[in-house]
Amino acid sequence: MFDIILRNLTQRKIRTGLTVSGIGLGIFAVIVMGGMSENFNQTFEKSFSLTAEKIRVFSSVGVFGGGLTNSKAAEVRKVPGVEDAYGMLMAPLEEGGGMSFGGNQVTGIRPEKSQVALTPIQLKDGRFLLRGDRYVTVIGSSIATQYNIGVGDRLEIEDKNFIVVGVLEYTGSFFDANAAIPLDIAQDIYDMDDMVSLIFALPQEGVDGDLLAKRIKLSVDGVDTLSPSELKKEAEQNLRIFSVITVSAAVLAALIGGLSVMNTMLMSVMERTKEFGILKAIGAQQRDILLMTVGEASIMGLMGGLLGLVSGWAVIYGMNLWLADQGIVLFLITPRLVAVAMLFAILLGTASGIYPAIRATRMSPMEALRYE
């Protein structure tokens, strides 16, 4: 049976090649778009794990809506159950960069709180910010790579030169694209007076984060809170929407490839009508015809899946290699993604061959033998 399937596929090399390419293009889209989605998910998970126990406190008009001053951190610190609290001012590193996903950012923080804020991230080189520091910075690994700088080098922020005193280890999180500077300096160069973007609150040991978040909201005027569980739920929902959009676009491309398989198999069935009649006349069962036709479609699905996987991996490898010079990783191929893509390719090919296979099995031997 298998040798007959291979013979039929190789007899029509151009048609088979075009069909396999159609599925390959769809699986290529699944790999690339899925790789982006997998990377975003992993980045969030790593970022969340590094700040999982911290409560976000922000202005009731939004994180960037203003109205939150660093003095609010002292009020938050006084709330029963709060171990510590500190304000942070966030701004884009590059002029006109905006606070977009994956963009480099500057974080202003009181120097004596920098180690608390960046824990559990380890230093690759240098030190954290210290009380009394002025125009110095601790940078993430992506910024160090992108700007090709290390401890002792200068980083320009808002036309001011900052000396790099520390470089963080790579984490695969948002911290890799972060440059921490003293809060008062950040407020000065960004003309933000005593303003901060948000406040992080650390619960005391044994204190429930969700309950403490509600207590802070009730105790401090003009603030809203986001507990660790609320943040995770909200972020997962946004990531789910992003994943659905990206993967749906890729699946649509793959389905178009599936239609090409169905079209190819229908043409093959029409051309081989007499062959099916002969097979039935010499004793082949409907099950044999069905397995042969579906088998051809499944193998084309498998070949298309392998083509899409290899080409997708090559493009992702090249893109990540190119983006590595900027300290950015945009795609991630995981075993789960590979398994899903290959299974989808095979199932797509199989499903696309079912209708042509059913048509082939319904032919009567006499009609098929008379067919010209």
N, C-alpha and C positions, 0 to 999 in steps of 0.2 A: 504493500500500500504506500509506504513512505517513498519508495523509489518512483512510483507512478506520480506522486505529488510533485517531487523534485523535477521529474521530466517535464510535466506540464508547465511548471513555472519557468524552466530554462528554455522551453520552446518559444516563449514570447518574452524575450529578454527586455526589450524596450518598454513594453507595456508593464511588465512586472517592475522594472526599475522606476518608472514614473509613479506607479502606485505606491511602492515602498517609500519613494521620496516624499509623496504626499503625506503619508503617516509620519515619516521622519520629521517633516517640518512641524507638524502638530506636536509631536513629543518634544522637539527642540524648544518650542514655546512653553510647554509644560515645565521642562527642566529649568529654563532661564527665569521665567516668572515665578515658578515655585522656589527656585534658589534664592531669589530676592525676598520672598515671603519668609522662607526659613531663616534667613539672616536677620530680618527684622524681629522675628519671634525670639531668636536666641539673644540678640542684643538687649531686648526688653527684659528677658528672664535674668540675664547677668546684671543688668543695671538695677533691677528690682531687688535682686538678692543682696546687693551691696548696701541698699538703704531700706531693707525690708522692715526694720523695726521702727523707723522714724515716721513721725506724723508731719504732714505738710500743713502749714498755717499760712493763709494768704488773705489778701484784702477781700472783703465781701463783694467788691466790684470786679474781681478777677485777678489772676496772677500779675498781669501787666496793666491793670487798670489804675494803679497808683493808690495812694492813701495808706500804704503800709510803711511805717517807719521802724528804724532799728530799735527804738525805745520800746516797741511792742514786744520785742524779744524778752525784755526784763519782766513785762507783765505775764507773758506766757510762762516764764521760769518760776513765777510765784504760785502758779496753779498747783494744787496738791496732786502728787503723782508724777510730776515732771522732774526728771533728773537734770536735764540741761536743755537750753534752747539757744539758737543763734540765727541771725539773719544773713541772707545771701542776696547779692545783687547780680543778676545775670544779664549779659549783653553779648551781641555778636562780636567775634574777634575781628573779622574782616569788615571794612567799611561797606555798608549797604548789604551786608550778608543776610541779615534777618535771622530770627530764631527758628530756622527750619531744621527738619530732621536730618541728622548727619552733618550739620554745619558746625564749624569750630566756634566755641563760645568762651567768653571770659566770665569768671565767677569771682565776685568780690566777697571776701569773708574776713572777719577779724582774725589776725594772724594766730592768736593763741587758740583759736577754734579750728584751725585748718587740719590738724591731725585727726581731731574728732570727726570732722566733716568727711575726710577722705578715707578713714578707716572703714573696712579692713584692707584697702589697697596698699600694697607694699611699694616702697621707693626702689627704683632701679638704680638711681644715683642721686647723690646730694642729700638735701634735707627738706623738711616742711617749712612753712612760714613761721617766723618767730615774732614775739612782741617787739615792737620798735622797727620792724621791717618797713621799707618805703617802696621804692620802685624795683621790686623783685617779684618773681613768679615761679610757681611750681606747675609744670606742664605735663599733659598726658602724652602717651607714647605716639599717638597719631600726629600730634602737632610737632613733636620732636622729629619724626620721620619726614613729615611734609616740608618742614622748614630747614631740615638738616642741621639742627641745633642741639646742644647739650648744656650741661652745667658750665656756667661761666660765659656762655654766649648771650647775645641780646635778642629780644623779641619786641618788635614795635607794636604798640597798642595805642590807637588814637594819637598818633604822632609822638608818643612818648616811648623812650627806650627802657625796657625792663630787663634786668639781669636774671637769667635762669639760675635758680639755686637748687632745683630739684626736678627729677624726671620720674614719673610714675611707671610702674610695670604695666605691660599690656593686660587689659582685662576683657576686651571684646564688648565693652559697654560704652555709654555716653561719656564716661570720664576720660576716655582716651582722647577725645577731641576738646578737652577743657584746659584752660589756663587759669589757675587760681592766683589772685593778687590781693593785697590788703584792701579791706572794705572801704576805708576812708579815701584811699587813692582812687578806687573805682568810682565812688560817688563824686569825686572831684572831676575826673576826666570825662565822665559821662553827664556831668552837671545834674546830679540827682540828689543834692543836699543830703538829708539823712534817710533817704528812701531805700527800701530793699524790695526785692521781687517776691520773696517768700521767707518764711521762718521754718526751720526744722526743729521739732521737739522730740526729745528722747524720753520715753517712759522709764520710770524707775523699775527695777527688777520685780517681776510678779504683777505689774500693773497691766490691765487689759488695754491694748492700744485703741480699740474701737470706742470703749467707754471714756477713755481719757480724751480722745478727739472731741467727743460731744461735750465733755466738761470744759475744755478750752474754749470751744465755741460759745458756751453759755457764760463763761467767766470773763472773757476779753471782748470789749466792744469793737465792732467794725471788722471782725475777722470771720472767715469760714475755714473749715478744716477738711482734710482728706486723710482718713486713716489708711494704714497699709492695705487692709483688705478691700477698702473702697477703691484705692488707686489701682490695685491689681485687677479688680473687676472691670473698672472703666477702661483700663488699657487693653485688657484682653478682648473686650467688646470691639474697640477700635481696630485692633489687630485682626480680629475675626472678619470684620467688614473689609479690610484691606486684602486679606487672604482670599476672600470670596471673589472680590473684583478681579484680582490678578489671575487667580487660578481659573475663573470662569472664562476669561478672555483666551487663556491658553487651551482650555478644554474645547472651546468653540473651534479653534484652529485645528485641533485634533479630530473633531467630529467631521470637519470638511475632508480631512484625510480619510476618514472612515467611509465617506460617500464615494471616494475614488475607488476604494476596495470593492464596494458593492457594485459599482459600475463595471469594474474590470471583471468581476466574477459573473455578472449577468451576461456580458459579452462572451466570456469563456463558455458559459453554459450553452448559449445559442450556437456557438461555433462547434461545440462538441456533442451536439444532439445525437448524431449518428453513433459516435463513440459510446455514449451512454446506452444507446439501444443495443449495441453489440455486447456490452458488458452485462446487461440484463439478460440478453438472450443466452449467454453462456453460464448464467447462474448467479450473477452478482445480485445481492439483495439491496433493497432501498437503503438500509443502514450503511452499506458499503459506499454507495454513491454519496450519501449525506456526509459520511466521515471524510471522504476524499475531497469533496468541495469545501467543506468547512475547514478541513486541514490545510488546504491551500491558502485560504483567507487568514487562518491563524498564523501560519508561517510568515506570510507577508506582514502581518501585524508585528510579529516578533522581530523581523528584519528591520521594519520601520522604527520600532522601539529602540533597537540597538543603534541604528543610524542617528536617531534624534538624541539619544543619550551621549554618544561619542561626540557629535558635533556641538551639543549643548555644553558638555564638559569642557571642550576645547575653547569655546567662546568665553565661558565663565572663567576658566583659568587665565586666558589672555587678558580679560577685563580686570580681574583681581590683581594680576601682575602689574598692569598699567596703573591702576588706582593705588597700588601699594606705595608708589613714589610719593603719593599725596597723603599717605597714612590712612587710607580708607579701604575697608572691605565691604563690598556691596552684595556679594552672592555667597551662598553656602549650600553645597550639595551634601545632603545627609543620606544615610542608608534608607531611611523612610521614604525620602523623595524618589530615590532610584527604584525602590520596590514598587511604589505606587505608579510611577511612570511606566515601568515595564509591564506591570499587571494590566494597566489601563490600555496599553498598546495591544497586548494579546487579546484582551476581552473585546476591544474595539474591532480588531480584525475578525475575530470569531463571530461577533454579532453581525458584522457587515456581510458575512458569508452565509448566514442562516437562510435569508430569503432566496438567494440564488440556488442554494442547496435544496430547498423545498421544491422549487420549480423543477430542478433536475430529477428529483425522485418521483414526481408526479407524471413524468412522461411514460407512456406505455411503450413497450419494446417495439411493437409493430409500427407505431407512428414514428418513433425515433429512427427506425431502419429505413423508412420511406423518405425521411427528411433529406433534402439536398440543399 
